Amino acid sequence: MFQTYTASTRPEDGPPRLAALRMALRDLGVDGYIVPRADAHQGEYVAACDERLAWLTGFTGSAGFCIVLPDRAGLFVDGRYRVQARLQCATDFTPVNWPETTPATWVSTACADGAVIGFDPWLHTPKEIDTLQAGLSDSSVTLRPVTNQIDPLWADRPAAPMVPARNYPEALAGRSSQEKRAELAKALQKNRERAAVLTQPDSICWLLNIRGGDLPRLPVLQGFAIVHDDGRVDLFTAPSKCADLDLDEGVSIRPSEAFAPALRTLSGMVRLDKATVPVAVVDILREANTDISFMQDPCTMPKARKTKAELAGARAAHLRDGAAMAEFLCWLDGQARLLLDSPDHVLTEIDIARQLEQFRIATGALEDISFDTIAGSGPNGAIVHYRVTEGSNRRLMPGDLMLVDSGGQYLDGTTDITRTIAIGPVGTHEVECFTRVLQGMIAISRARFPRGVAGSHLDALARYPLWLAGQDYDHGTGHGVGAFLSVHEGPQRLSRVSNVPLAEGMILSNEPGYYREGAFGIRIENLIAVRKGETPDGGDARDWLEFETLTLAPIDRRLVQTSMLCPQERAWLDAYHMRVATLLQPMVSETTAAWLREACKPM
């Protein structure tokens, strides 16, 4: 079983741990300390040994940080996690609406004159610290790099992961590691850079065509790498994890403890990504008088633009995953009928998450789920990144909306899909809200746009139907997705804060939603890939782009208010359902095939 259902910490664990941290800060001679969610690699996902924020606060969301002061502890979370933070944390931790309230503003107000705030330089980026320092420039508060203050207090801290790495098939990657390294070497030479330091595991794994198992749901090997301008790569990680790798002579494997000394030997200009490299790496290079070029991780853009082989793999993975989803949705529909016919029938959120995972396992190709399944019924669906535990597990009731956000990691692709399902008849308000969310999802799916357009330009298309009704959602409309890598991959996003131009081969999610706290949550999500678009008759001869929908699964027609859809929206939905039924019926059981024909009927 891939999913676990136990909370890592309890709210009551927080206060004594907070008291111990404050005592350590007094001994250190600082007035505060920043506890981030990040590890030294600055990715979204962290190993159990690096869950410092969860250990201290109880908050298990994927983004946030805590600033601990002598008299208060501010837990900074964005709109996705505010309900969750209040549920998971003791009142000793005060949720702070971030980014509406910046850490600099909060610290300036909360701290006494001359206060010193400590931070671990391995767990923060220069971009983060520079922004905070700039915000404090008009105050007397200062920042100080210090040793990690959580780890000495964490008596039962788990060991670092030691999962063996493996080669990733070149046929699925579409390019050899040598080709990728040669391309990066040319980019370095063009910028007169002698080397680039890679700190994000997915970049390293993409570059070397390898995968690992060091992070939950993310098939990566944790480590650091130095890419030289001749294409050589030094990989710093535990050598025992690389025993099964078949790497060419251009790649050297060195122990993790050799990374810092190797940095001190670099000469010439060295490229660092200011948004992802630890401050400690910058400090080491500056102490060695090494010139630094702050530029984007050179793997970021080529990794984002999938090869033909990666796109073919994504289509195959989504077809397979779509069949598993169809089996699940058919099963859930049957369970809902049983629940309506018999009040004694018990169906819980854990039942749903486990059954969905079993259908994916039954494909015979599942490597892992791509993230912990979100199975939120009724009011739990309003918690955007809800994770069911034994303590929160809710029994479904007639009239509930059931939000299921899930995905699979397959060797040929990573999937991510959300469907909201009616458990029996629901109210008119819920149907109207669902239809507005669907209209936004269709608007993104149908979008045609000229080259140079970014996610910030398209985000409003998904929100417009909700805005007309005075509604909105507090998360981005879409994130990038990797190829058997992270289900959340940058730099592309469908978000008002993303200025990255969209380009062919990029895969994104398309997931507008609406959430009524204490009542229900709605989200509909498909993955889409950017492709070359045709110029419409009479249109300008521009370079047009559009989206290909990868995800294949029915959308609950019972929740659609047909009269709210325009003819083009109805046509899109009918065409999508016809494609879903045509492609999936040969791959599912007879019972599910019959259910598909009914679920995919024209509106």
Salt bridges, closest charged atoms under 4 A:
GLU12 OE2 - ARG10 NH1 3.58
ASP13 OD1 - ARG10 NH2 2.86
GLU44 OE1 - HIS488 ND1 2.69
ASP50 OD1 - ARG52 NH2 3.29
ASP50 OD1 - ARG157 NH2 3.47
GLU51 OE1 - ARG37 NE 3.76
ASP71 OD2 - ARG72 NH2 3.21
ASP78 OD2 - ARG80 NH2 2.75
GLU100 OE1 - ARG82 NH2 2.66
GLU128 OE2 - HIS124 ND1 2.88
ASP130 OD2 - LYS274 NZ 3.18
ASP151 OD1 - ARG52 NE 2.74
ASP151 OD2 - ARG157 NH1 3.26
GLU183 OE1 - ARG175 NH1 2.55
GLU193 OE1 - ARG271 NE 2.96
ASP202 OD2 - LYS303 NZ 3.33
ASP214 OD2 - LYS241 NZ 2.60
ASP229 OD2 - ARG194 NE 3.48
ASP230 OD2 - ARG232 NE 2.73
ASP234 OD2 - HIS228 NE2 2.76
ASP248 OD1 - ARG181 NH2 2.70
ASP321 OD1 - ARG360 NE 2.61
ASP333 OD2 - ARG337 NH1 3.15
ASP333 OD1 - ARG558 NH1 2.93
GLU367 OE1 - ARG166 NH2 2.85
ASP368 OD1 - ARG217 NH1 3.14
ASP372 OD1 - ARG217 NE 2.76
ASP400 OD2 - ARG394 NH1 2.73
ASP405 OD2 - ARG523 NH2 2.86
ASP412 OD2 - ARG320 NH2 2.74
ASP416 OD2 - HIS479 NE2 3.14
ASP459 OD2 - ARG463 NE 2.60
ASP472 OD1 - ARG463 NH1 2.78
ASP472 OD2 - ARG496 NH2 3.78
GLU489 OE1 - LYS303 NZ 3.63
GLU489 OE2 - LYS306 NZ 2.85
GLU504 OE1 - ARG305 NH2 3.31
GLU504 OE2 - ARG451 NH2 2.72
GLU511 OE2 - HIS479 NE2 3.07
GLU511 OE1 - ARG523 NE 3.64
GLU517 OE2 - ARG86 NH2 2.79
GLU525 OE2 - HIS479 NE2 3.84
ASP540 OD2 - ARG542 NE 3.38
ASP543 OD2 - ARG451 NE 2.48
ASP543 OD1 - LYS532 NZ 2.25
GLU546 OE2 - ARG531 NE 3.05
GLU548 OE2 - ARG315 NE 2.78
ASP556 OD1 - ARG558 NE 2.86
GLU598 OE1 - LYS601 NZ 3.07
